[in-house]
Structures are given as C-alpha cells and as structure tokens.
Amino acid sequence: MQKSKISKLSKGLQKLISFESGAGITASGTVSDYTKKSSSPVSAFAKRTLNHCNGGATLQAALWLKDHLKRGGKLVVTISGALSSFQVGVMLAELIRKDKVHLVSATAANHEESYYRYVAHSHYAYIPRYTELTPEQEAELRNAGLRRITDTFLPEDESVRIMEPHLLKCWQASQKSGKRYFPHEYFRRLFADARIKPDKGANPDDCWAYAAYQKNIPIVIPGFEDSTMGNIFASYTYGGKYRPDTNVVLDQNIMKTGLEYFTWLYDWYMETAKKSPIAFLQLGGGIAADFPICVVPSMKHDLGLHNKVRDWAGFIEIGSSPMSYGSYSGAGGKEKITWDKLSTTSYYQIIQSDATVVFPWIAAVLLEL
C-alpha cells in the first residue's frame, strides 16, 4: 500500500524517499549483536542508532565524507566558536595524523587556544552550571583573573603570559631581518625551536596545531587581530599618544594579512583541485568558514576564471545558528548555490546541532573506530 502511494509521486520526489532508515542502514538485529560483529564497534553503533533527524544527517554526512576521502578527495575543516578550548583537538589532531584533513581554517582565537591547551592543560577549570551565574558572580570571577568561555576557564597567566615573551622574540627577530610571515608561521616557530613545552597534564597528541605542524598541512587564520595574541601584537605596533613610555614598538608589516591568506588560497585551491575534489566541513559559523569558501566564487567572478575552477565537491555544516534574518552562519547549502559557493551537484548537509556532540561521531566514522 505504502509503495503504491509513493509510486504515484513525481520521479524527483520518489528519489528522495527510502524504506531504509538513515543512510541505507537496515533495522535488523540488536545493538549489541551489531557491534559485536564489527571490527569498528563505534562506527557500527552509529550506523545502528543514528537513523533520524540530526542523528541521521550526521551519519549520512560522515559516510559521504568517508567515501569522498577513499576516492582520493581532500578535506578542508573550519573551526569557530571556542572549540579548541573545548578540546576539539582530541578528534581533529587524530584526523590530521591519519591524513583525513588537508587544510584547517580557524579563527585566530581557536588557533591560539590549541597552543594554550598544549602549555596549560592541567590549569583549566570548569563550571558546568554557568547559566546560573549572576552578574555579580561574573564580576567576582573577573576580579580573580578567571576568564570564562561558556563552561571553561582559560588560564591566562599559565598560557597567554607564558607564550607572549616567546612570540615577542619571534616578532622582534622578524623586524630585525626585514622578513614577513603569516600569524600561524610565528606560532609554529614555538614548536620548531622548542620554545614551549607541553603541560605535564597535557597529551601533546591532543593539540591539533601540533599535529598540523608535524604533518606540515596549511593553516589559514583570517582576522588575526580578533584574538588575544592579535590584540597583544596590535598593542606592540601602536605608537599613538596613549602608548605608555616603552621602547617595545613593532612594525605592523612584519605580519602578513588576511588578504595575503586569501590570495594564497587561490593557489592552494587550484593546485590541489587539479588532482582531487575538495570537500568542506564547517564546525560552527563565522569568518573561519565564510573566508575560505569564498575563494571559489572569487576565482570564478573576480579573477574571471569561471569554468576553469573546480566546484567544492561537498559542504557539511554543523552549527546551532538558525537560518534567519540573513545570518551567514545559518545560511543553508541552497543559498550558497546562489552565490556560486556551491554547485547544484555539490553534496551538502546542514546539521542543526552542537559541534561538540556531532563532530566526535563524524570523526569516529572517518577513523573507523
């Protein structure tokens, strides 16, 4: 009866309907039976249980990405919010080590916070019921030097202030030599020159920036000035009337800019796309994501390359921002077609959920755990 009803629909609509839940996963057997038979029990559990709504979308996206990578595709991952403080590196670093990720675009805050976890992990503190704090309690935390990021306190003295003098020396050396570098290149010197050491309570393998350094995969940091170290760098370049009496003044030009990151992406994308389709996994919204995805339409329309540019093969976004009132973060895949960021043949999936919940599932499937 059900099949006969569906057969009366248009062919296009029929293609959207399946009698199997999730991504072609049957419902036979118990969860325990299913996982016991699998060499990758976490993935098997995901296939058995993530069948509907956001769970189903998560599994479909993970399986598409897994197939994309098996076929020789490349993957760009973008990180927003405070995911590095929330230990996204536990999953992302392993994906980098296993050659599942080929470029990371992160907010400057996420990039530096990966380093902060590396040098000060045991100093982080947590307050799970943060929504119940009063303004007076928040002020009390401020006065005690506790910098809150949702449920997490970033240990400023043990991280920011430990790294600052090392970065300052890198900036001063660059100014002396007359050379210019990208923000992430200065940070990488801290690993290359062993200027910083992992916290005694940290697992260096959980630092995605360290994994990216070891694999030498590219990092893009749009809007460096919108970060703690970006603010600090700006203060060293300020020579205005409100500057305290100090000799520490840097030339802003020793830091390569976001425009230079963007034009560097032109070359990276075109060279990589010659051999491989490139997919896009967006964790949250904002500049970390919209910056690199715009490279494709910019090359098509601003450089006039049009049909010479390979489209993004797929776009997957995990975020809690609703699609409303012109929100970039909540814009769906179909809207991106109108801006030529995606084509009608690009795979796309929007998962309206918390990346700290969804991304571990996707990582588990890609890692075949």
JOKABEL-V940497 format. One line per field, one symbol per residue. ss: DSSP state (a for helix, b for strand, c for the rest). phi: phi as a letter, one per 40 degrees, with the letter a starting at -180 (. if undefined). psi: psi as a letter, one per 20 degrees, with the letter a starting at -180 (. if undefined). Layout:
ss=???
phi=???
psi=???
This chain:
ss=caaaaaacccaaaaccccccbcccbcccccaaaaaaccccaaaaaaaaacccaaaaaaaaaaaaaaaaaacccbbbbbbcccccccccaaaaaaaaacccccbbbbcaaaaaaaaaaaaaaaacbbcccaaaccaaaaaaaaacccbbbccbbbcccccaaaaaaaaaaaaaaaaaacccbcaaaaaaaaaacccccccccccaaacaaaaaaaaccbbbcccccccaaaaaaaaaaccccccccccccccaaabccaaaaaaaaaaaaaaaaccccbbbbbbcccaaaaaaaaaaaaaaaacccaaacccccbbbbbbcccccccccccccaaaaaaccccccccbbbbbbccaaaaaaaaaaaaccc
phi=.cccccccccdcccccbbcbcgcgbcbcgcdccccccbcbccccccccbcbbfccccccdcccccccdcccgcbbbbbbbgbccccgccdccccccccgcbbabbbdccccccccccccadcccbbbdccccccdccccccdccgcccbfcbbccdccbdcccdcccdcccccccccgcbacdccccccccccfcbbcdcccbdcccccccccccfccbbbcgdccacccccddccccbccccccaccbbcdccbcbcccdccccdccccccccbacbbbbbcgbgcdcccccccccccccccgcfccbccdcabbbbabcccafgcccbcccccccccgcbbccccaabbcacccccddcccccccfc
psi=gghhghiirqhghhhipqjpqblkprjqqrghgghhiqimhghghghhhniqchgghggggghggghghhjjrrpppqpackhhhjkhhggghhhghjkipiqppqqhghghhhhhhgikgiiqrqnhlhiiqrhhhghggghikoopndjpopnghifgighghghghgghhghhijqqrqghhgghhhghjkhqqqqhjqohijohhgghghilqqppnqlhimrghgggghhiipkaijprnqinpqphiioqrhhhgghhhgggggggihhqqprooonabahhghghhihghghgghikhdiippqphqppporjpqnqkkpghjprhhhhhhjkhqriippqpponaphigghhggggghil.
